[in-house]
């Protein structure tokens, strides 16, 4: 029987687990690569660089991109790929990306056409993520949220949380990049970097269906995290397959951290028992409205204001009997007074890149440990 509660059997520097091995009593998917497809909606295709016939094949949960592979989303589709632990690259319809380098210490993707949203939950500034666009490169070395739209003669880069650096990864590491702060949008038009007059204030109220989809994905991921912990009590840090949602959610190495959208991620049920990933009493649904029909600020949906979410769902002042929430490593066991954790219920098996199914289990992560409380 697969156990949900596991011990961390290797240093956190061993990196993300995604697909090929078994550790102790839990089955882990072992990989040290970015570009693992975590969600597809509609028609999503992958073109393998090593393919001889150039034929595109359907991509699905568990598809692992390799260097040179292209991921293509057709009209009315969306896709999500894992980057480093706690970070995602989301693709809108009519979008194509290419994996240039999928090693965690030098992640690099190319946006060929369309729109992507990079949600970066945690990152080591010594191993930044580089995204190449048709009109220049940019580097992400801080937790945050940005949207990149390749539109004809220009590429628009909107920084909604955190910051980005114009230029390649090498430029950033040698302090030669240009920093663009939160709340700014900048157009890229060619080899020359934008000047001060090109950097404009971001319209925080502008959203479309891609923004709404990305926001709903962020909410679904934290809901899956809470649901998994409700069955397990405590989980090892990293990626964890939720058989009910049929995708991987994130488990942080400390008690909790807040995503760039403002949603919480936890590693034990004591801390998230009263956490409700919703706003004003209802889950977000549709474009700018929640389940009850109440309007939600577009700047919340777009990720420009994560405070509205984290304030609405913060339960640290509640004395639940499960133990108070803290910024420490949390309780190592089930907090309800039971003698053991509830066993995991049956469900779907976790997919692996090889196509074979594996029972649900944790995916060990690594990278910089998230700081206590909300990310900055």
N, C-alpha and C positions, 0 to 999 in steps of 0.2 A: 504494500500500500504506500502510495506517495504521501509523505508527510509535508505539511505546510510550514511547520516550524523547523528551521534548520540552523546549523551553526556555520559561521563564516570560517571556511577552511583554508583560505588563502588571503594574503594581504590585499587591501583594497586597491593597491596599485596593479593588481592582476587585470583590471579593466572589466568592461561590460561583458555580461554573459548573453549570448544570443543563439546559440544553436547547435552544439554537437556532442555534448558529453553528459555523463552522469556523475554527480558528486554526492557521496554519503547516501542518505535516504531520500533525497529529492533529486529530480531530474532537471538538470540545467542545460540550457542551450548556450554553448560556449563559443564566443567569437571575440575578436578584438577589432572589429570593423564597424564603421558607420554605414549608413545606406540600407538598413534593414527595413523593409516595408511593413508598417504597422497597421495601416488602414487604407482600403481602397473603396471608392464609391463610384459607380458608373464604369466606363471603359478606361482601363489603365493598362498600358503595354510596356514591356521592357525589350530593348534591342541590345543583345549581348555583343560586346566588342569582339569577342572571339568567334562569333557566329560566322559561318561560311556563306550562308545564303542571304543574310541581311533580313531575315524574316522576324517580324515583331511577334512576341508571344504575350499572352495575358499575364499581368502581374497580380499577385494576391498577397494576403498576409503570409509572411514567412519568406517572401522573395528577398534574397540578399544581393544587392548590387555589388559589382566588382569594378575595379578601375577601368574606365572606358565605356562602361555600360550607360545606356540612355533610358530614362524613365519618361514616358509620354502619357499625358492625361488628355483624353478626348473631350469633346463638348459635353457639358453637363456632368462632368466627373470631378472628383477630388482625390487626393492621395496624401498620405503622411508617412514620412520616413524618419527613423530614429537617427540622431546624430551622436552626441555623447550622452552619458547618463543624465536624464532629466531635461534633454533638449530635443527639439523636433524641427524638421523642415517640412512645411505643408505646401502642396501644389494645388493651384486653381485649375479650372478647365482650360483647355487649349494651351497647356504649359508643357515644356520639355526641359529636363535637366540632364546633365552628364556628370557622372562620378569621375573626378580627376584623381583624387587620392582619398581612400577610405580608412587609412590608418589613423588611430585616435590622436597621435601626436602631431599630425599634419593634415587634418580634414580639409578637403577642398572640393567644392562642387561648382559646376558651371551652369548658369541659367542661359539656355539657348533662346527661349521665347516664353512669353507668358508672365505669370505672377507667382511669387512664393512669399510665404511668411516664415520667418525664422524665430521660433520661441526658444530662447536659451535660458534654461533654469539655473545652471551652474557651469562654470568653465574656469580653467586654469589659464591665466594670461600668458603663460609660457607656451601653451599649446592652443593658440587661437584658431578659429574657423574662418576660412577664406571662401568667399563666393565671387566668382568671376561672372560679369555681365557682358552683354554685347558692346558696352561703352566704357568698360573699366572694371577694376577689381575693388572689393571692399573686404575688410577684416573685422571680425567680431571677437572681442576679448573680454567682454563683461556681460553678466547676466542681463537679459533684456528682451525686447521684442521689436522687430523691424519688418517692414513689408517692402518688397522689391518688385517693380513692374517694368518689364521691358516693352516699351511702346514705340515702335517705329524708329525714329531718329534719336530717341533719348531713352534713358532708363531712370525712373524715379525711385528714390530711396527715402522711405519715411521711417524716422526713428521714433517709436512710440514709448519705449522704455529703454533705459540704459544708454548706450552710446555705440557708435560704430566708427571705424577708421577707414578713410579713403586710402586705397593703395593695397598692395599685396601684403601677404603675411611677412615677407622679408622686410618690407618697408616699415611695418609696425614694429618688428623686433629690433630694428636699428633706429627707432625713433624718428623716422622720416615720413610718417603718415600724417594725414589731416583728420583731426577728430571732429565728428559731428555729434552734437549733444541731443538729448531727449527733446521732443517737441519740434524737431526741425525736419524739413523735407528738402532734398537736394536733387537736381537733375544731372545725370551724367551724359555727356554728349560726345566724348572722344578721349584721346590720350591725355589732354590737359585737365588738371583738376579744376573743379568749380571755384570761382572766386567768392569773396564775401557777399557780393550782390546777388549771387545765384542761390544762396542759402535762404530759404523762406520759412515762415512759421507754418507749422502743420495744421491743417483743418481737422481738429479733433472730433468733429461731429460727422465726418464723411465716412460712410460704411457702405458695403455692398454684400452680396450673398456669400462671397469668399470670406470676408471678415466674420460674418455670422457663423459660417461653418467652422472656422478656426476657433472661435470662441466656444462653440458648443463642443468641439473636440477637447478643449482644455477642461471644460466642465465634466465631460464624460470620463476623462482620465482620472480626475480627483474622485469622482463617484466610484470608479472601479477600485481605486486605492482603498477607500473606506469600506467598500463591500468585501474586498479580500481580507482586510484586517478584522472585520466582524466575524469572519469564519475562522481566522487563525490566531487572533490575539496579538501576535508579533511576527514580523517578517524580516528576513535578511535584506540589507540594502541592495538596490539594483532594480532591474526590470523584472516584473512579475506578471505572469499570464493569468488573466481573468477569464475563465471559461464561459462566464455568462455574457460578457461583452464581446468576447472573441478578439481581444487585442491585448497588448502589454501595457501595464501601467507602471508608474515609478514609485519606488519605496526609498526614501532618503536615508542617509546613514545616521542622522540624529532625529530627535523627536518629531520635528516638522520643519517645513520651509514653505514659503509662499511663492507660487509661480509668478511669472511676469503679468499674468492676467489677474492675479490676486487670489487664486484658489490655493487651498492648503494640501500638502502631501505629508503623510505621517508614516511612522514605522511601528506603531503599536496602537491597539484599539483603545487603550486608556485615554490617549490624547485626542482621539477623533470621535469618541462615542457620541458627543452632542454636536458634532460638526455637520452642518447642512449645506451642501454646495448649491445654494439657491440665492435669490435676491428678492427682497420684499415679499417673502412667503411663497414664491413660486419659482420653478426652474425656468431658466431662459429658454425660450423657444421662438423660432422664427426670426425675422429681421427686426431687432429692436423691441421685442415684446416678450414677456414671460408667459408661463403656462396659464396664469390667471387673466391674461389679456392686458395687464398693466404695462405701460410703456417703460422701457429701460433706456437710459441715456445712451446714445450712439457711442459716446466716448468710452463707455464701459465695455460695450461689445467690441469695439475696435482695439481695446487694450490700452487706450490712453489714460484711463483712470481705473487702476486696479484697486484703489482704496475702497471704493463703494462695495466691492465684493468681499474683500478681507474684513472690512468692518462689520458687514452684515452677517458674516459667518464665524466671527471670532467668538469662541466660547471659553476663553481661558479663565474668566471670573466665576464660572459655574462650578459649584462643589457637587460632583456627581456620585461620589462614593466609589468611583473607579480610580480615584487618585487624581490629584490636581495636575494640570498640564505644566510642564516645565521645559526649559530649553536644554536640559541635559540629555543624556542618552536614552532616558526612558526606562520603564520597567522591562525586565527581560522575560516576563511571563504573563499569563492571563491575569487580569486585574479584578475579576469579578468575584473572587473568593472561591472559584471552582478549583478543583484539584488538578484539572487538566484542560487543555485547549479543546474546543470543539473540533471534531475532525472535518476535513473539507468534504463538501458534498460532491457528488459525481457531476460530470459535465463534459464539455468538449475537451479534446486533447490538444495540447499546444502544438502548433505547427513548427516544422523545422525547414531550413532551406532545401534539404534534400527531398522534401515532399512527404516524408514519413511523419506520423504524428507521435507526439510524446505527451505523457501525462503532464498536467499543469504543475508548474514549480516556479522557483524564483530564478531570477537572472541577476547574477552578481554584477554590481557596478563598481566604478572607481572614479578617479578624478578628484577634484578638490571637494572636500566635504562642505555642505552648505552651512552658512553661518546661522547662528541662532536667530529665531524670529524671522521677520520679513526680509526678503532680499532687498538690497539697496540698488 
